Structure formats: structure tokens, C-alpha cells
Amino acid sequence: MKISVLVAEIGSTTTVVNAFDKIMSPCPEFIGQGQAPTSVCDGDVTIGLKGAVDDLKKNLRVTELEWDEFLATSSAAGGLRMTVHGLVYDMTVRAAKEAALGAGAIIKHVTAGKLRRTDLKKIKDIRPNIILVAGGVDYGERDTALHNFEMIASMDLGIPVIYAGNIENQEEVRLISEETNTRLYVVDNVYPKVDMLNVEPARKVIQEVFEEHIIYAPGMGAVRDMVKGPIIPTPGAVMEAAKLIKEHLGDLVVFDVGGATTDVHSVTAGSEEINLMLISPEPIAKRTVEGDMGVYVNIAHIVEKIGLENLKKEFHDAEELIKNANPIPETDRESAFAERLTGEAVLTSLERHAGKLRFLYGPTGKKTVAEGKDLTNIKYIIGTGGALTRLPGRIDILQSIGLQGKGTELYPGAEAKVLIDNHYIMSSLGVLSKRFPEAALKLLIGSLEMR
């Protein structure tokens, strides 16, 4: 059997392959999926990949499978690890973080101001895949970003460095990179003016650098040889799909609950009323990642958040369920327990992602201000990832979002409609959209079962 495109999603716990056909036709088709445990611990991710392809062949009832295109996303072996360094935490540092997170990165270290020896040691110990240096509005403060770039370049780590700070420094940064043989990528300032974010150029280059330079897990070299198109971080692929479907649907938020993390991707400019109250700007496309909210690898953190004694009131066998937890629940009891954990992950990640109103009191009386991401204009709440595409109670979990909050949280309202990525292909379609955007949009609409 021959198909148009095979897309692999190499996750931290599971490797999934999705098969698509008739990509260039008016009616592209999703024809099947296979999955297997990710084999990072075996020293070669291709073992899990081959297992997922074998599972796909079994599901399609074929003995041979060929494809014209092979694409991939990956979050295995820690995904895209970055460190971010800026000037003022609430300004250039936050803008740089937004760019990195939106590209699918896991941020391992953040600094504001001039780097110290302890910071340099942390960077060396972390061995990030990419380092991002920002700082200063355009034609503003120059010294901090130059100091930080020079200190990083002097360490001779062989790690790509992206400069996204004051444009006045670009010529000098290029000169330093030539003298130190640093792999440098220069992009527009992520914070060019006060209260202005410009994160998209940096996001784009982060994904390109990841694709060009990073071998992220044992065996990924062999995967790179198989792939004809881009390999991008799985969270970045979900964001690409979210931005794609937003143009068709309107404002939306995507919850992606996985075995290791829970990611939230919102694509909305917020309401005009809240924008007038915002203390500092927010990007239209925002991602947050909760590294402690995974329903398998990080199950202990969710249990701690709920409280074991509280769980025992709902599940008398909670300790046994925790001890014998599987990436994919096998019984109704395990599914019910996974739903409880998933619900906690969703609500916790919502709380951390969304902004809120605050009341300030002064000589002129009470003033209302807003800080953080405004989700009040959200029209659709989308669920993807293993938990929110497979658990029986997935719709109830997401519908509960509209019932949360005490009035000051900038949450979606009860009128927001819940959609499920039923085929579990959102991240695959994000990478597919890089080559075939029209087909990716049609396939995503089909997976969301929109009419």
C-alpha cells in the first residue's frame, strides 16, 4: 500500500504515526494511526517508530506500506531545551520567553540583567539546544545584551545563539560571533518598543534552528535521514495548527494533556475592554507549559496537587492505581482515575495560563487593571493529546472550564464550544501545514467534526 504522507510524533512516552492520502486533492484523507512506546531508554527512538509503523500496518490490515513524504515532530529526550537571557524580567525577558515557548521550547533557565558566573555555570550544566539573548528596546539600553552575548560566546559551547535584542547591537554581535566562531542567528527585537511584543520572527527562527542543527534523541539521526520535510518540536506543531484553525474558527484555546506535561495554546487578541486595562502587552498566540502536570511521568505532582487523602475519598484504591498507572488506561477504573488527574491538569494549567483582574486603590479611588492573557473572547475550547482525545469524559472535563472562576479571572465563558481532536492528529497537521496548509486545514476540520 502506498500513501501520500506519513507523520511521526515522537513523544516523551508514546510514538504515534499518522497516515494521510490524497493530500494534493480537494478531499485529503486521514486513513489510519499506529502507536508504540517511545524507545528513548533503549538508546534509539527508531525502535519505537518502527513499532508504531508496524501497529499502523496492522490497523490498516496491510503487510507493506510506502509513502511519498515523511514528516515528524519530536518532544523526546527533553524536547527543545533553551535558556533565555534579557534585560528587565517583565519586559524583554518575558517577550523572549513568549517567543521560545511559542516555538515549542522547554525553558530551562531564565536571567534578567547581566549574566554572573553562577549563570554561566548553569548554562554549561544545562547544555541547552539553543540560547536566546535579548535586551533593550530599539535604540535604548545596549550594554546588557552585548555583555551577555559576549560572555556566552566566550564559553565556546558550540550551541546556536539567537540574538533578538536592541537592533543597534546587531553589527557588533555579528563581529563577536565571527571572532569566537559562534553560530549566530539575528532576528528582529522581541521587544522593540515599550509595551510592544514582536515574537513571531524569533519563533520562526527558533524552529528553523531546531530543525537545522538539533539531534534531539538517540536514533534521531536515522529519523532525519528518513524525513523529507521539516522536523519541529511537537508543542510548536500544535501551535501552528492552532493558528491555522483560528483563521477559520475565530478565537480559541487548545489544551494538550500528555504523559509528561500539559500545554495550553491560546490564539486570541482578547477583548477591547480588557486590552485597555492591561498592565503589559500579551502576544496574540501564547503557549504555557506545565512541566509538573503530566498524567503519567509526572503523576506524583498531580497527586500532590489534589492531595492523596482527598483522592482516597474518591478512589479507595488510589495508591494501587498510582503504583500501577499505565500511559494508556486499560480498565474503566483506570480511565476514571485518569479523568480525575486530567481534570486537575486542565484546571491548573488554565489558572496558570489565564490572566486576572486586580483592583488598585489610590487617592482617586478604586482602579481596575488586568494582567496576563485575556481568554474572555474565546469561542472554542479544543482538546488534543492522548488524554483529551481518548478518555470517555473528555468533553465534560473541558466543559467544566466555563464554570470556573470567581469573577476576576479572565477565563472563557460557559458559551465557549468544546471541540475534540478526535483523530489525535493536531500536532501532525501542524507540521503538515508547513508543506500543505490547505490539506491540513481540511483534515483538522474533519478531526474536530465540524459541520
N, C-alpha and C positions, 0 to 999 in steps of 0.2 A: 504494500500500500504506500502511496506517495501523497504527501500533504504539502501545503504552501509554506507554513511556518510552525516551528516548534519553539516554545518559550519556556526556559527553565527558571524557576525561582528557588535559589539555593538559600534556605533559611537557616536559622540557628539550630532548630530541632528537626525540621522536615524539609525535604526537597520535593517540589511539585513541578511537573511538566504539563503544559497545556498545548494542545494541538489545534491549529486553525487551518482552514482550507478556503479556497476561492477568494483569497484576500484582495485580488485586483478586480473582482466582480462587484456588481451592485448589491449582492447578497452574501457577504462573507459569513463563514460558518465556524462556530466552535464545535469541535467534533469529539473531544474527549480529554480526560485528565488522568494522570498517574502520579503516585506519590510513594516515597520511601523515606526512612530516617536519614537525616544528613550525616555524612560519614567523616566529619572533620576529625573526630577522635581516632579514626582508623588511619589518619595520615593522608587521605586522598578523597576529596569531595566527589570525584568521578565515580566512586563505588556507589554512593547514594544516588547519583544522577543516573547511572545505568540501571539501578534498581527501580527508579521512578519510570524510566522508559519501558522497562520490562512490564511494570504494572499497567502502563498505558496500553501496551500491545495486548495484554490480557483483557483489559476492559474493552478494547476495540475488536477483540477476537481475531487478531492477525498475528502472523509469525514474523513478518518483516515490515519495517517501517522506514521510509525515507522522507526527506524534507528538502525544500529549496532554500529555506532560510532558517538559521538557528540564532536565537537571541537569548539573553539571560539577564537576571537580576541576582544580586547576592547580598546577604547580610550575615553570612557565615564567618566564623572566627573573629567576631567583634565588629564586622562590617567596616564602614569607613570611619576611622578614628582621626579626629582633628584636635588641634589646640588653637585657641583664638586669643589674640592679643590686641588691645586697643588703648584708648586714652582715658575716657570717662566711662564708667560702667554703664550708666543709664543712657548713654548716647552712642558713641562709636562702638563700644564693646557689644552692646545689645544689638545694634544693627548687624555687626559681623556674625553674632550668634544666630540671628534670624536667617542670614544667608546660608550659613553652614547647615543648620537644621533643615531648612527647606530643601537643600540638596540631598538630604538623606544621611547626614553625618551623625556620628555619636561623638559629642564633645567631651573630651577627657580632661581638659584643663583650660581655664579662662583667667586672664590677667587684665588689670587696668593700671595704666601708668607705666613707668619704666621697669623693665624686667630686672629682677635681682638674681643673685647666684642660685638661690633656692629654686626660683622659677626655671632657670636653665637646667638645673639637675632634674626637675620633674619632667621637663620636655624630653630630655635624654632618656630617662627611665621609661616614659610612655611610648617612645618611638612611634609617634603618630604617622599616619599615611600622608597627611597634608597639614601644613601650618598656614594660618591666615593672619596677616598683620594688617591692622587698620589704625586709624587715629587722626584726629584733626579734621575740621571741616575744610573745604577747599579754600586755599589762601589764608588759612588760620594757623594754628599751632603746628610746628613741623618737627621739633626736636624729638619728641617721644617716639613717634613711629620710626624715624630714622635710627634712633638709638636701638630700638627693639629689633629692627631688621638687621642691623649690623651685628648685634650680639648673637642672633640666631644664625646668621650666615657664617660667623666666625667659628661656630661649633663643628662645621663640616660634617653634618649628619647625612647628607645625600638625600634629604627629604624635599619634595617640591614645596615652594613657598609662594603663596598668593599675596600680592600687595594690593590692598583695597582702601587706602587712606588718602590723605591730602594729595591732590594731583601735583602740587608744587614739588613733591619729593620724587616723582617718578623717574626723572633723569638721573638723580643721584642713586636711587635704589638700583637702577639698571647698571650703573657703574660699579656699585658694590658687588652685585651678583656676578659681574664679569671677573672682578678681581678674586672672588672666592669660589668661583665655579659653582654657584648656586643655581639650581633650576628655578627660574623665576617666571611668574605669570602676573602681569599687571592688568588690573581692571579698574573700572570707574569707582570712585569713592562710594562706599556703602552709606555714608552719612555726609553728603556734600554740603548741606546747609542745616542750620538748626531747625529741628522738627521736620526734617525730610529724610525718608528712608529711600535707598536705591539699591535693593538687594538682588534684583534679578540678574544683572551682569555677573556678579560674584557666584551666584547659584549655578549658572550655566557653566562657568569655567571650572568650578569645583567638580561637577560631574564629568567634565571632559578630562580633567587631570586624573580623576579616579579611573576612568576608562583607559587612559593612555599609559599610566605608569604603575598601577597597583596590581600586584598579585596577592590577593587577599586571603587565601587559604591554601593548604596543601592540595595540589592537584588542579588549582585554578589555571595554571599554565596550559594544561591539556584542554580545559574548557575554552580558554581563549583561542586555541587553535581550531576548535570546532565552530566557534561563533563567527558569523559573517557580519553581524551588526553590532550595536553597542551593548556593553555590559554596564549597568548602572546600579547604584545602591537600591535595594528593594524599597525603603521608605521614599526615596526620591522618585521612584517609578509610580508609587501610589499618588504622590503629589502631582505628577504630570497628568495622571488620569483624572484626578480631582479638578485640576484647572481645565482640562478638556471638557468634562461633562458640565462644569459650571457655565460655560458659554451656551450650553443647550438648555440647562435647567434653571439657572439662577443661583443665588447664594446657597451654600451647602457646607456641611461639616462631615468628615469621614472619621469613623472610629475603627482602628485596626488593632484588635486584641490578639497578641501572639503568645508563644510559649515563654519568651524572654522579656518582652516589652509591650507596652500599649502606646500606640502613636495616635495623635489627633491631628488631622489636617483640616483647617478651615479656609475657605475661599470666599471672602465677603469684605466689602468696604465698610460694613456696619451702617447704622442709621445716621442721618444728618444730625439729629438731635444729640446723640451720644458723641459724635465727632466734635461737636462744638464744646463739649465738656472735657475732652481727653487732655490729660496732662502731657503725654508724649505720644508720638505717632506709632501706629501699628502697621505692619505690612498687610496687603490685601490677602496674600497667600501665606498662611502661618502654620508651622508644624511644631508641636511639642512632643517629646518622647519621655515616657516614664519608665526608666530602667529598672524600677523595683516592682512594676505591675505586670509581670508575666505569669500566666496561669499554669505553667509547668516548671520551667527553670527557676523562676522566682516565686514559686507558690508560697514559700515561707514568709515572704514580705507581705503578701496579701492576707495570709492567715493572721499575721501580727497586726495588720491594719484593722481587721474585723475584730480580732480577739478570739483566741481558741475557745475560751469558756462560752462566748456568745455563739460560736459555731456549733458547739456541742448541744446547745439548746435547740438548734435546728436539725443537726445531724449527730445522733448519739454515737455514731461510728466515725466521727470526723478524723480522729487520729489515724485510724486504719485507712481511710480514704486518702489522707495526705501521704501516708507512707507508701501506698500502692498507686499513686497517681500516674496516669498514662498521658502521653501527648494527645492521644485521641481516645475519649471515653468509650468504654466497651459495654457498659450496662446502663440501665435507666437511672440507677442510683448514682453512678459516676457522672452521668450527664447533668443530673440535678445539682450535684455538688459543683461541677464545673460552671454551671449557670450562676450559682451564688458567687463564685470567685470572679467570673466575668463581669457580673453586675457591679461588683465593688471596683473592679479595674476601670470600668467605663465611667462611673460617677466620680471616682478620684481623679481620673485624667481630665474629665470635664471641669472639675473645680480648679485644677492647676492650669488649664488652658485658657479658660474664660476670664474676662475682667470683671470689675465690680464698681459700683458707685461708692464714693466716700463723701462725707459731709464735713466741711471745714467751717469753723466758727471764728468770726473776727469782729472788728468794730462795726462793720456794716451788716452784721447778722450771719445767717447760715448760707453757705455756698456749696452747691453740689458739683463735684468733679468726678471724672471717670478715669480709671487706669486699667490697662490691659485690653485684651481683644473683645470686641463687641460682637456677640453672636445673636443679638435680638432680631436681626433681619433674616436669619436662616430659614430657608423654605424646605430644605430636605436634610434629613439625618441618614447617613449611609453607613452600613455595617459591612466590613470586609475582614479578612483574616480567618484563620481556622475556626475560632470560637464563634464569631458572629455570622458565619456562613453555614455552620453545621449544627449548632445546638438547637433543640426544639423551641426553647423560649427566647430565641434571639430577638424577635420583634418586640416582645414585652420588655426586654431589657432596654432597648433603645427608646421605646415609647415612654419609659419612666423618666427620661431626661426632661421632657416638657413639664413634669410635675415637681421638679426640684427647685430649690432656691427659696429665699425668704423675702425677695423683693429688691435686694441691692445687687444681686448677681446678674451679669449680662449674659444670661443663658437663652437658648432657643425656647420659643413658646410652645404651648401644647398643640398649636395648629401646624407645627412642622411635621411633614410627612416622612415616615420611615421607609427606606428602601434597602434591600439586601442585595449584595453582590452574590447572587445565588450560585453562579458557576465558579466562584472564587478565582476570578481572573483579573481583578482590578490592577494589580501590580504588573501582570503580564501585558495588559493593554497599555499601561503607561510606557513601557519600553517599546511596545509595538507602535505606539503613536509617533515615535521618533521617525519611523520609516513610512508608516501607513496611517496617517491621522484619521482619514475618513472611515476606513475599515474599523479602526479602534473605537471610534465613537459609536458606530452601528452595533458593534459587538457588546459594548458596555451598556448601551440602551437595552439590548436583549437580555443581558445578565440581570439588570435591575428590573426586568419585566415591566417596563413602562409601555403604555399604550397611547 
